[in-house]
Amino acid sequence: MTTLERRGPALSLRLNFDKTKPIPLYEQLRVQLVALLKERQLPPAQRMPSARSLALENGVSRTTVEESYNALVQEGLLVRVPGSGTYVAPVPAGLRYAVKGVQVGIGSGPSSIHHRNCGAPITSLVVETEKFGKDWNLAAKNVLRKFPRRLLEYGDPLGQLGLREQIAHHLAKRRGILCDPEQVVITSGSQQAIYLTLSVLLQARDRIVVEDPCYQNTVDLLRFQKLDIIPVPVDEHGLVVKRAPPAQAVYVTPSFQYPLGVEMSLERRLQLLAWAERNDAWIIEDDYGSESIYQSCPETSLFTLSNSRQVIYTGSFSRTLFPGLRLGYMVLPASMVDAFARLKGLIDRETSGWNQLLLEEFLRNGKIDPYIRRTWKAYDRLRTVFIQAAETHLSDKLVITRKSAGAFATFFLRAHCNDVAIAKHADDSGLFVRALSPCYLTAQPRYGLLVYYHTVCLDTYERQVRGLARRILQCEADAGHARRYSPQRLCGPPQEAGPGHPEGQGGGGV
């Protein structure tokens, strides 16, 4: 049993370690410290024991403690003060606090959301910035020349009708989604679209199924809405629908699952629609990454398969173009438009009219399709050289899959070592890397890395990959002897529930 004793300004912590378990000691320590933080036994601003004293008191190495502390600092739970020591963060992230009667659940990670280990990076798919800049500037000049009076006035909370018409046309051409412009709602990004959906359709303590692993910012939003979150594993065909219990809603990224990068098969899509029909549930379809799938056309959307009856479809041009645009959209069943319009008008009178007119002009002039094609080709080239180099230098450290389309590749670590620490220091290699394990909601995450292609340099990619290999090797050394996973364990589909396989166990694979 863990015991705490105050000794002067710092603490004495007696913790439990089981050296017979395959879980590294630094991870056992991290889990115990997180539990103490959640129970408020380690209050905000409390000074932590030094790595040396905590190691001596518990019979582990100083490296073990440093590795755990580093992970918790990266997660925003601890902070280091030079010359003073390590302290509990003033308002530790990842914990639930009551503020004026309202509980806000925030996930693990520092307060700057775009630096989250499992968050999508604040970067665009733009790879030909000069060409894109000229096209975008031309659109801006055209809008300024016309200078419509509506720029000076409040607009429709649902969005400028011209942009809604262009988006309806774009979706029909790119995704086969047939809808009226009146069904399209413009939002300030996909997160606002999800927030509106949750607020209109669900109530506190309603059950919602999510993919496991999942985008942490979305999970935070579900917690903020006080929903009962039910994680369901993902395999190479997408969400394992057979594992999904009854619920009021499900949130999925079927075109390009974040963070595993798999596409939901047509069979699974039909299973999910049948599940929603049986449970009278809503499907929130976040079409994340569909624009960046360059190997094949994505499967038919759930919105189309359902005849738009029980699916809310969301997308974002912030991902397709650049984050600063802050423009997303929803496609709603016609019967739901009025309810969403009322709430949208209350919380956000109008999404930026200037940006809407710019995007409308960009779409109307047909600039986006050639831009997307150029982006696909550039990413395919970067992906090819990076995967080849990774197979040469990282095959003994990572399970490499050639399915990694989209904007990033997902790799699984063969050794049980700290992916958060690896990702934190991957900047040394010039690569943008995110850790996989923080994206999991279950107690047994899988360890891996998300490597974003936009930081792969065609001139120095071999050096970049070797630098990443050195960082992984260092983390393996820090962890001592790491447990080895077989490729089947990492890549195989989860076992369905049955004899010897209790419901809810197992993990997804790619």
C-alpha positions in Angstrom: 0.0 0.0 0.0 1.3 3.5 -0.9 2.0 5.7 2.1 2.7 9.4 2.4 4.5 11.2 5.1 5.3 14.9 5.1 8.9 15.7 5.9 9.7 19.4 5.7 9.0 21.0 2.4 9.0 17.8 0.4 7.3 14.4 0.8 8.4 10.9 1.6 6.6 8.4 -0.7 6.6 4.7 -0.1 5.4 3.0 -3.3 4.9 -0.5 -4.5 7.0 -2.0 -7.3 6.6 -5.5 -8.7 9.8 -6.4 -10.6 8.3 -9.7 -11.8 5.8 -7.8 -14.0 6.7 -7.0 -17.6 5.7 -3.4 -17.0 8.8 -1.2 -16.7 9.4 0.2 -13.2 9.2 3.8 -14.5 5.7 3.1 -15.8 4.7 1.5 -12.5 5.9 4.6 -10.7 4.1 6.9 -13.2 0.8 5.1 -12.7 1.0 5.3 -8.9 1.8 9.0 -9.0 -1.1 9.8 -11.3 -3.4 7.9 -8.9 -2.2 10.0 -6.0 -2.7 13.2 -8.0 -6.2 12.2 -8.9 -7.0 11.4 -5.3 -5.7 14.9 -4.4 -3.2 13.2 -2.0 -0.6 15.3 -3.8 -2.0 18.8 -3.7 -1.2 21.5 -6.2 2.2 23.2 -5.7 3.4 20.4 -3.4 7.1 19.9 -3.7 8.0 16.4 -4.9 10.9 14.3 -3.5 14.1 14.6 -5.4 14.8 11.8 -7.9 17.7 10.6 -5.8 15.7 10.5 -2.5 12.7 8.8 -4.0 14.9 6.2 -5.7 16.7 5.4 -2.5 13.5 5.2 -0.5 11.9 2.7 -2.9 14.9 0.7 -4.0 14.8 1.7 -7.7 17.3 3.6 -9.9 17.4 7.3 -10.2 16.9 6.9 -13.9 13.6 5.2 -13.2 12.4 8.1 -11.2 13.7 10.7 -13.7 11.9 8.9 -16.5 8.6 9.0 -14.7 9.0 12.6 -13.6 9.9 13.6 -17.2 6.7 11.8 -18.5 4.6 13.6 -15.9 6.1 16.9 -16.7 5.4 16.3 -20.3 1.8 15.5 -19.4 1.4 18.7 -17.5 1.0 17.0 -14.1 4.4 18.1 -12.7 6.5 21.2 -13.2 10.2 21.7 -12.8 11.6 24.9 -11.1 15.3 25.4 -11.9 17.3 25.5 -8.7 14.3 24.5 -6.5 13.0 21.1 -7.6 9.9 19.4 -9.0 6.4 20.4 -8.0 2.8 19.3 -8.5 1.4 21.6 -11.2 -0.7 24.4 -9.8 -3.8 23.1 -11.6 -2.7 19.6 -12.8 -4.0 18.7 -16.2 -5.9 15.4 -16.6 -7.8 15.8 -13.3 -11.3 16.9 -12.6 -11.9 20.1 -10.6 -15.2 21.7 -9.4 -15.2 25.4 -10.2 -18.4 27.2 -9.1 -20.3 23.9 -9.2 -19.3 23.0 -12.8 -16.9 20.1 -13.3 -14.6 20.4 -16.3 -12.8 17.2 -17.4 -9.5 18.0 -19.1 -7.2 15.4 -20.5 -3.5 14.8 -19.9 -1.2 17.3 -21.4 0.0 20.9 -20.9 -2.3 23.8 -21.0 -1.3 24.7 -24.5 -3.6 22.3 -26.3 -1.6 22.1 -29.6 1.3 20.7 -27.7 -0.6 17.7 -26.5 1.3 14.4 -27.0 -1.7 12.8 -28.7 -3.2 15.9 -30.3 -3.2 16.6 -34.0 -0.4 19.2 -34.7 -1.3 22.8 -35.4 0.0 22.6 -39.0 -1.5 22.5 -42.4 -1.3 20.1 -45.3 0.1 22.9 -47.4 3.4 21.7 -49.0 3.7 24.1 -51.9 3.4 27.3 -49.9 4.4 29.7 -52.7 1.8 28.3 -55.1 -0.9 28.2 -52.5 -0.1 31.7 -51.3 -0.6 33.1 -54.7 -3.9 31.4 -55.2 -5.1 32.4 -51.7 -4.0 36.0 -52.2 -5.8 36.2 -55.5 -9.0 35.0 -53.8 -8.5 37.7 -51.2 -8.1 40.4 -53.8 -11.2 39.3 -55.6 -13.2 39.5 -52.4 -11.8 42.9 -51.5 -12.6 44.3 -55.0 -16.2 43.3 -54.7 -16.3 44.3 -51.0 -19.8 43.0 -50.3 -21.8 45.1 -47.9 -22.6 41.9 -45.8 -19.0 42.1 -44.5 -20.1 45.0 -42.4 -23.2 43.3 -41.1 -24.2 40.3 -39.0 -24.6 37.2 -41.2 -26.7 34.1 -40.9 -25.5 32.0 -37.9 -25.7 29.0 -40.1 -23.1 30.5 -42.5 -22.9 32.5 -45.7 -25.3 30.8 -48.2 -22.7 31.1 -51.0 -20.2 29.1 -49.0 -22.8 26.6 -48.0 -23.6 26.1 -51.7 -20.0 25.6 -52.6 -19.5 23.1 -49.8 -22.5 21.1 -50.8 -21.1 21.0 -54.4 -17.6 20.1 -53.1 -19.0 17.2 -51.0 -21.1 15.9 -53.8 -18.1 15.8 -56.1 -15.5 14.6 -53.6 -17.5 12.4 -51.2 -20.7 11.5 -53.0 -22.8 13.3 -50.3 -26.0 14.7 -51.8 -27.5 17.5 -49.6 -29.2 20.8 -49.9 -27.1 23.9 -49.0 -29.7 24.5 -46.3 -28.5 21.3 -44.5 -24.9 22.7 -44.3 -23.9 24.6 -41.2 -20.6 26.6 -41.1 -18.7 26.3 -37.8 -15.4 27.6 -36.3 -13.7 24.3 -36.8 -14.7 20.7 -36.2 -14.5 20.9 -32.4 -17.3 23.5 -32.4 -19.3 21.2 -34.7 -19.0 18.4 -32.2 -19.8 20.7 -29.3 -23.0 21.8 -31.0 -23.9 18.2 -31.8 -23.4 17.0 -28.2 -25.3 20.0 -26.8 -28.4 19.6 -29.1 -28.6 15.8 -29.1 -27.4 14.5 -25.7 -27.8 15.2 -22.0 -25.5 14.7 -19.1 -24.8 11.1 -18.2 -25.9 9.8 -21.7 -23.7 7.1 -23.0 -21.5 7.7 -26.0 -19.2 5.1 -27.7 -15.8 6.3 -28.9 -12.9 4.6 -30.7 -10.0 3.5 -28.6 -7.5 5.1 -29.2 -9.1 8.5 -29.8 -8.3 12.2 -30.3 -7.8 13.5 -26.8 -9.3 16.9 -27.4 -12.6 15.3 -28.4 -12.5 13.1 -25.3 -12.1 16.2 -23.2 -15.1 17.7 -24.9 -17.2 14.7 -24.0 -16.1 14.9 -20.4 -17.0 18.5 -20.3 -20.5 17.6 -21.4 -20.5 15.0 -18.5 -21.2 12.1 -20.8 -20.5 8.5 -20.0 -17.7 7.6 -22.3 -17.5 4.0 -23.5 -14.2 3.1 -25.3 -14.4 0.4 -27.9 -11.3 -1.0 -29.6 -10.3 -0.4 -33.2 -8.8 -3.1 -35.5 -7.7 -3.0 -39.2 -11.3 -2.7 -40.3 -12.2 0.2 -37.9 -14.4 0.3 -34.9 -15.2 -3.2 -33.6 -18.9 -2.7 -33.6 -19.6 -6.1 -32.0 -18.0 -4.7 -28.8 -20.2 -1.7 -28.7 -22.9 -1.8 -25.9 -26.2 0.1 -26.2 -25.6 3.9 -26.1 -27.3 7.1 -27.1 -24.5 8.1 -29.6 -21.2 7.0 -31.1 -18.3 9.3 -32.3 -16.2 7.8 -35.1 -13.5 8.9 -37.6 -14.3 6.3 -40.3 -12.3 7.7 -43.3 -9.0 7.9 -41.5 -9.1 6.8 -37.9 -7.1 9.0 -35.6 -4.5 8.0 -34.5 -4.2 4.5 -36.1 -4.9 5.7 -39.6 -7.2 2.8 -40.6 -10.3 3.1 -42.8 -13.6 1.6 -41.6 -14.7 -1.1 -44.0 -18.0 -1.0 -45.7 -19.1 -4.1 -43.7 -18.3 -2.3 -40.4 -20.1 0.8 -41.6 -23.3 -1.2 -42.3 -22.9 -2.9 -38.9 -22.6 0.5 -37.2 -25.7 1.8 -38.9 -27.6 -1.3 -37.8 -26.3 -0.8 -34.2 -27.6 2.8 -34.3 -31.0 1.7 -35.6 -31.3 -0.9 -32.9 -30.4 1.5 -30.1 -32.1 4.6 -31.6 -28.7 6.2 -31.4 -27.0 9.1 -33.2 -23.8 8.7 -35.2 -21.3 11.6 -35.2 -19.2 11.1 -38.3 -16.0 13.1 -38.2 -14.7 12.8 -41.7 -11.1 13.5 -40.5 -8.5 12.9 -43.1 -10.7 11.9 -46.1 -9.1 14.7 -48.2 -5.6 13.4 -47.6 -6.2 9.7 -48.5 -4.2 9.5 -51.7 -4.0 5.7 -52.2 -7.7 5.1 -52.9 -11.1 6.7 -52.8 -12.6 6.6 -49.3 -15.5 4.4 -48.6 -19.1 5.8 -48.9 -19.8 8.0 -46.0 -22.1 6.9 -43.2 -24.2 10.0 -43.9 -24.9 8.7 -47.4 -25.4 5.1 -46.4 -28.0 6.2 -43.8 -29.9 8.4 -46.2 -29.0 11.2 -43.7 -31.5 10.0 -41.1 -29.3 9.3 -38.0 -25.9 10.7 -38.9 -24.4 14.1 -38.2 -21.5 14.6 -40.7 -18.7 17.0 -39.8 -15.6 18.1 -41.6 -13.0 20.9 -41.5 -11.1 23.1 -44.0 -8.8 23.9 -41.2 -7.3 20.5 -41.7 -7.4 20.6 -45.5 -5.9 24.0 -45.9 -4.5 25.6 -42.7 -5.5 25.7 -39.0 -5.7 29.5 -38.8 -8.6 29.5 -41.2 -10.9 28.2 -38.4 -13.6 27.0 -40.7 -15.5 23.7 -40.3 -18.9 22.5 -41.3 -21.7 20.1 -40.5 -24.2 18.4 -42.7 -27.5 17.8 -40.8 -30.7 15.8 -41.3 -33.1 18.5 -42.6 -35.3 18.0 -39.5 -32.5 19.1 -37.2 -31.4 22.3 -38.9 -33.6 24.6 -36.8 -32.5 23.3 -33.5 -28.8 23.7 -34.4 -29.5 27.2 -35.8 -30.9 28.3 -32.5 -27.9 27.1 -30.5 -25.4 28.3 -33.0 -26.9 31.8 -32.9 -26.7 31.8 -29.1 -23.1 30.8 -28.7 -21.5 32.1 -31.9 -23.5 34.8 -33.7 -21.5 34.3 -36.9 -18.3 32.5 -37.9 -15.8 34.9 -39.5 -17.6 36.4 -42.5 -14.3 37.4 -44.1 -12.9 33.9 -44.0 -16.1 32.5 -45.3 -16.0 34.8 -48.3 -12.4 33.9 -48.9 -13.1 30.2 -48.9 -16.2 30.6 -51.0 -14.0 32.4 -53.7 -11.3 29.7 -53.4 -13.8 26.9 -53.9 -15.8 28.8 -56.7 -12.6 29.3 -58.7 -11.8 25.6 -58.7 -8.5 26.1 -56.9 -9.0 23.4 -54.2 -9.0 20.3 -56.3 -5.7 20.8 -58.0 -4.2 21.9 -54.7 -5.4 18.6 -53.1 -4.0 16.6 -56.0 -0.6 18.3 -55.6 -0.7 17.7 -51.9 -1.4 14.0 -52.3 1.5 13.6 -54.7 3.9 15.5 -52.4 2.8 13.4 -49.4 3.1 10.2 -51.3 6.7 11.1 -52.2 7.6 12.0 -48.6 5.9 8.9 -47.3 7.7 6.6 -49.8 11.2 7.8 -48.9 10.5 7.9 -45.2 9.1 4.4 -45.0 12.1 3.1 -47.0 14.5 4.7 -44.6 12.5 3.5 -41.6 12.7 -0.1 -42.9 16.5 0.2 -43.1 17.1 1.9 -39.8 14.1 1.3 -37.6 12.7 -2.2 -38.4 14.2 -3.7 -35.3 12.6 -1.0 -33.1 9.2 -0.2 -34.8 6.5 -2.3 -36.5 6.2 -0.5 -39.8 3.0 -0.6 -41.9 2.7 0.5 -45.5 -0.9 1.4 -44.9 0.1 4.8 -43.4 -1.5 7.2 -45.8 -2.8 10.6 -44.9 -0.7 13.2 -43.2 1.2 10.9 -40.8 2.5 7.3 -40.3 1.7 5.3 -37.2 4.4 3.0 -35.9 4.3 0.6 -32.9 7.3 0.3 -30.7 8.6 -3.2 -30.4 10.0 -2.5 -27.0 7.9 -1.4 -24.0 9.5 2.0 -23.6 8.3 5.5 -23.0 6.8 6.9 -26.3 6.1 10.2 -24.6 9.8 10.7 -23.8 10.7 9.7 -27.4 8.2 12.1 -28.9 9.3 14.9 -26.6 12.9 14.8 -27.9 12.2 13.9 -31.5 12.5 17.5 -32.5 16.3 16.9 -32.3 15.8 14.9 -35.5 13.8 17.6 -37.2 10.7 15.4 -37.3 7.3 16.2 -35.9 6.4 13.2 -33.7 3.5 12.5 -31.4 3.2 9.7 -28.8 0.5 7.0 -29.3 -0.1 5.8 -25.8 -1.8 8.9 -24.4 -4.5 8.5 -27.0 -5.8 5.3 -25.3 -8.6 5.4 -22.8 -8.1 1.9 -21.5 -5.7 0.9 -18.7 -3.4 -1.0 -21.1 -2.3 1.4 -23.9 -0.1 0.4 -26.7 3.1 2.3 -27.3 4.0 3.9 -30.6 4.8 7.0 -32.5 2.9 9.2 -35.0 5.4 10.7 -37.5 4.1 13.6 -39.7 5.2 13.6 -43.3 5.3 17.4 -43.6 8.5 17.5 -41.6 10.3 14.9 -43.7 13.1 16.5 -45.7 13.9 15.0 -49.0 17.6 16.1 -48.6 18.2 14.8 -45.1 15.5 12.1 -44.4 18.2 9.4 -43.8 19.8 11.6 -41.1 16.3 12.3 -39.6 15.5 8.6 -39.3 18.9 7.7 -37.8 18.4 10.5 -35.3 15.0 9.0 -34.3 16.6 5.6 -34.1 19.2 7.0 -31.6 16.5 8.5 -29.5 14.5 5.2 -29.3 17.7 3.4 -28.4 18.4 5.8 -25.6 14.9 5.4 -24.2 15.3 1.6 -24.4 18.5 1.9 -22.4 16.9 4.2 -19.9 14.1 1.7 -19.4 16.6 -1.1 -18.7 15.5 -4.4 -20.2 12.4 -3.7 -22.3 9.7 -6.3 -23.0 9.6 -7.3 -26.6 6.3 -7.6 -28.5 5.8 -9.8 -31.5 4.5 -8.3 -34.8 1.3 -10.4 -34.5 0.6 -9.0 -31.0 1.0 -5.5 -32.4 -0.6 -5.9 -35.8 -3.3 -8.5 -35.4 -7.0 -7.8 -34.9 -8.4 -7.9 -31.4 -9.9 -11.2 -30.3 -13.6 -11.2 -30.3 -15.3 -11.9 -27.0 -15.7 -15.6 -26.3 -14.2 -18.5 -24.3 -10.8 -17.3 -23.0 -11.4 -13.8 -24.3 -13.4 -11.7 -21.9 -15.5 -8.9 -23.3 -13.5 -5.7 -23.5 -10.0 -7.2 -23.5 -7.6 -7.1 -26.4 -6.6 -4.1 -28.5 -6.9 -2.9 -32.0 -4.2 -3.4 -34.7 -3.3 -1.9 -38.0 
